[in-house]
Amino acid sequence: MMVMHMREVIVARGHENIRATHRTTLEVTKDRELSLRGDCIVGVDADKSISELSSGLKERLKEGLKCKITLELPDYGLKEELFGFGSEKLTFDHPTDIVVRKSSFVCGRTLLVKANKAARDLSREFVSHLRYPETEIFFIIEIE
């Protein structure tokens, strides 16, 4: 079987209530509003949810493959990278959210498990730019 590089980009925006302090998860959401309780969220108004990702990407993630996520702020020249793994238990059925987890917990919002970073592990300089609604965030998913 030929191994194919897969890449999918989700575009989201910043929000004044982004804190990115959660210890075990990181999330982007299609929701436009965010309360201070959403401390794992790093982007709102995303152009895709987990259910809208390509079927090819979902199939590869169900194989448990290692996956790289790059969070990029093109207006500031800043990037953060993290790694995690897919799981055969993934269902990809949430209508608004995409969640990366350090744990092995899986629900309909879960994209990756056993990740090496969560929201609080992002640099505080990076997070400071996420507090502006005009900030554009690229959430790039890559599988080798």
N, C-alpha and C positions, 0 to 999 in steps of 0.2 A: 504494500500500500504506500502510495506517495504521501509524504508529509507536507502539508501546506501551511504556510505562514498565514495567519488570520489576524485581521485588525479591524476594530470597530471603534468609532469615535462618537461620544455623546457630548453635546455642548450644553453647558448649564451657566447659571449666573450667580453672582454673589448676593448676599442679603445682610442687612445691618445686624441681624440677630445671630449670625454664624459665630460660634465659639470654638468648635472643633476640639472639644476636651474629652470626648468619650474614650475610655481606656481599651475597649475591645472591638469597636465597629467604626466604619466610615461609610457614609451614605450620600448619594445624590438622589434628588426627587423631582418629579414633574410639578409638584405643588409649588405655588408661587409665594405662599406665605409661610412663615416659620416662627414658632414661639421659642423662647429661651430654653425650653425643655429639650428641643431637638439638638442636643449637643454632639451628635455624631455626624450631622449634616455638613457637607462642605460645598454643596451647590444646590440651587433651586431652579425652577423653571426649565428643567432638563428637556431636551428635545426627544428623548426616548425613555421608556421604562424597561424593566427587565423583560417584560412580556413582548416587547417590540424588537428585541435583539434578533439578529439573523439566525435562522434555523441551523445553519452550518456551525456557527459559533457555539450555540447551545449544545449541539451534538458532541462537539469536541470537549466542552467543559464537563459533560456527563461522563467522559472517559477518565476524569480525575486528573487531567493534565495541569502542569504548572502554568501559571498565567502571570503576565506582567501588566500592571496598571501604571500608567503615567498620568499624573495630574499636571496640567500645563496652564500657566497664565501667560498667554502670548503677549499681552500688553506690557508685562513686566519682565519678560525673559526668564521666568522662574519655572522650575520643574521639581516634582517630587515623584519618586518611583517606589513601588511596593510590589511584592509578590504574594501569591496565594495559590490555592488549588481548587479545581472543580471537584465535583462529587456526583456519583451516580444517583444520589438522592435529590439533586436539584430539580425544581419544578418550573421555575421561571414564569410564574403566573401572577405576579403582583402588577396592578395597573399603573402605579406611579413611582415606585421606588427601586433602587439598586443598592444592595448592601454588601460590603466586604467585611468579613469577620476574622478575628484572631482565633476564635473557638471553632469547634466542629459543628456547631448548631446550624441546622438548615430549615428554612421556611420558604415561602413563595417569593420573598424579597431577596434571598441570598444569591449572590453571584459567585463569591469565592469563600473558602474556609481556610483555616490555618495560615492566615496572612501574617506577614512579618511587621505590618504597621496598622495602626488604627488612627482615628482622627487626631488624638492627642500627640501622636508621634510626628506630625507634620511640623515643619519649622514655624515658629511664631511669626517670622517675617512673611512667609507664604500666607498664613492664616489672616494676617492683618489686611491683606488685599481682598480677601474673600468677604469682608464686611461692607463692600461697596456694591450696590445693585448694578452698576455699569461694568463691573468686572466680569469678563468672559472666562469660563473654565472649560478646558478640554479634558474629558475623562476618557483616556485612550486605553482600550483593552487589546492586548496582544498575546497570541499563542504561537509559539514556534512550530 
